[in-house]
């Protein structure tokens, strides 16, 4: 955990805050990924980044915010009685993967990472397919010549000692069979609705019209 990324150094005040906040976050079932204290005019912004294996929802954020607020209010001298703004959030997609839990929580995602022994690393792009004590297994995209037929990704186990900080790659379009099935069902529903509407219109045409102009 970076105690103070905002100031790029670990100062005593931030360390003291971390000592109060981390037990509260851990006790609630989350990991304290980062604590940043940034001066903002007469105030300070206390940014708390939390995460867990099942992900973090808005309700989770609210729960942690209340718990952290209580511990900060009960130890308000820790900020030197300086007004502060508390921000509790979850890690963004651009956050580097540096711990085993980060890789585990992003299983199935496409990542880019520098891997290999010191002095001879290479840049890999692949999908995380496994995380264990030995390291991370990636389905690595094979490099080919421009215009050549694309080869299937190959599994590669990268030991922890040879694994750099990974970056999740944003995928804008992942198409699978489930989507096709859903689209087919939707099309069938629409076709059924149209057929029913056409049948109703034909029934209306077959019914005799009222003749109000006849003699009584």
N, C-alpha and C positions, 0 to 999 in steps of 0.2 A: 504494500500500500504506500502510495506517495503521500506523505503527511502534509506537504504544502507545495503543490504544483504551481499555484498562483504566484508564489514568491520565489520558486526554485530553490528554496532552502528550508530546513527544518528548524523553526524557532521554538523557544521554550513554551510560548503561549499556545501554539498549535499542538505541540506534543501533549500539553496539559489537557486541551480540548479532546484530543484523540483518546486520552486515558479515560475520559468520562463517556464519550459518545460510543466508542467501539463496544464496550460491554452491553450497552443498551441495544445496539443494533444486532449484535450476536445473540443476545438473549431473546430477541424477537424472531430469530430464525433466519437472519440475513447476514451477508458478508459486507463489511465496510471496505469498498473497493478504493475509495479515495476521499480524502478530507482536504479541502482547499479553503484557506482564509485569505480574502483579498480586500485590501482597503478600498473604500468607495466614498470619498469625501469625508464627512464626519462619521460615517458608518463603516461597518465591515460586513462583507458578504461571506457567510459560512456555507459552503457548498458541500453537501454530503451525498456521495454516490454509493448506492447499495444494489445488491443483486442476490439471486438465489437460484438453485437448480431448476425450479419450476417457473422462473420468470417473475417479474415485478409488475403488479397492476396498480391502478390509481388508488384503489383502496389500501394496498400495501404501503404506498407512498404516504398516504394520509396517516396511517397507523404509526409509521416510523417518525414522521414529522412531529406528531403529538408527543411521542416518547422522548425525542431529542430536545424538543422545546422545554419539556418539564425538567430535564436534567440540566439544561443551560440556565433556566430560570432559577433553579435551586443553587446554582454555582455562578451567579452573575458576576462575581468578582473575577472570574477567569478571563473575562474580556476586558478587564480594567474598567468595568461599568460603561464601556463604549457601546452605543446602540449598534445593533447588528440585524441583518436580514438573513433568515435561514432558507436555504434552498435544498430540498431533498429530491433526488432524481435517480434514474437508473442509467446504466452505461449506454452510450450511443453506439450505433453500428460501426462508427469509425474508431472505437476504442481498441487499442492493440491487445492481442491475445498474448499474455505473458505468463500466466499461471495455468497449471493443469486444469483447474476448474473452468477457466475461460474457454479452453479447447473443448472440454466435455460439454459445456452448455451450448456450443455452436456446432455440435455434431450434425452432419448433413449439409453444412454450408460450404460454399466455395470460398477459398482463402488464398492469399498470396503471402509467401514467407521465404526468408533467406535460410537455407538449410545446408548442412555439411560441416566438416571439420574446420576449425579456425584456420583462416588463410586460404581456404579453397571452397568457400560457400557458393551456392548457386541459387538463383531466384526460381522458386517453384510456384505453380498455380495448380491447385487441385481441390477436390472436395473431401472434407473430413469424413472418413468412414469408420474410424475406430480410435479410441483413446484408452490407454491402459498404463501400467507401470513402466512398460518398455519405451513408450513414446506415443507418437501420433501417426496413424496410418492415413495416407492421402491417396485418393484416386487421381494421379497426376496426368494432366493433359500432355500427350506426346507432341513433341515439336516436329514439325514437318515442313517441307518446302512449299512455298506459295503455290496454290492451285492443285496440290497433291491431295489424294483422298485422305480424309481425316481418320486417324486411327483411334481405337477405343482407349480411354484412360487406363493407365496401369497402376496397380497398388504399390505403394512404397512406404515402408515403415521408417520414420525419422526419429532417432533416439532423442530423448530430452536434451542431452548434452550438445546435440547438433542442431537444435531447433531455435530459430530466432523468434522475434516478435511477429506474430501473424496479423494480417489485416483481412477482415471480411470483405468480400467483393459483392457489391450490390447487383443482383440479378433482376432485370426488369421483366423478363418473360421466361417462365418455366412452364412448358406445356406438357400435360400428362393425359393418360387415358381417362382418368376420372372426370376431367373437364369435358372431354368428348361425350362421355356418357350423360353427363348433366345437360349438355347442349342438346343431345338427341331427345332426351325426355322433354325438355322445354319446347322443342320444335313439334313433337307429337301433341303436346297439350294445346299449342296454338292451332295446329291443324284441326284438332277435335273441336275447338271453339268455333272455328270458321265454318266447319261442316254443320254444326248445330245451328248457327245463325242462318245459314243458307236454307236449311230445312224449315226453320220458322218462317222465313220470308215466303217460301213456296206454299206453306199452309195458309198464310194470310191471303195469297192470291187466289187460292181455291175456294175460300169462303165467299158465299153470295153477298153482295152489297145490299144495304137497307134501301128500300124504295119508298121514300117519303113523298114522291110526286103522284102516287096513284089515287084513284077516286075512292071516297069513303062510302 
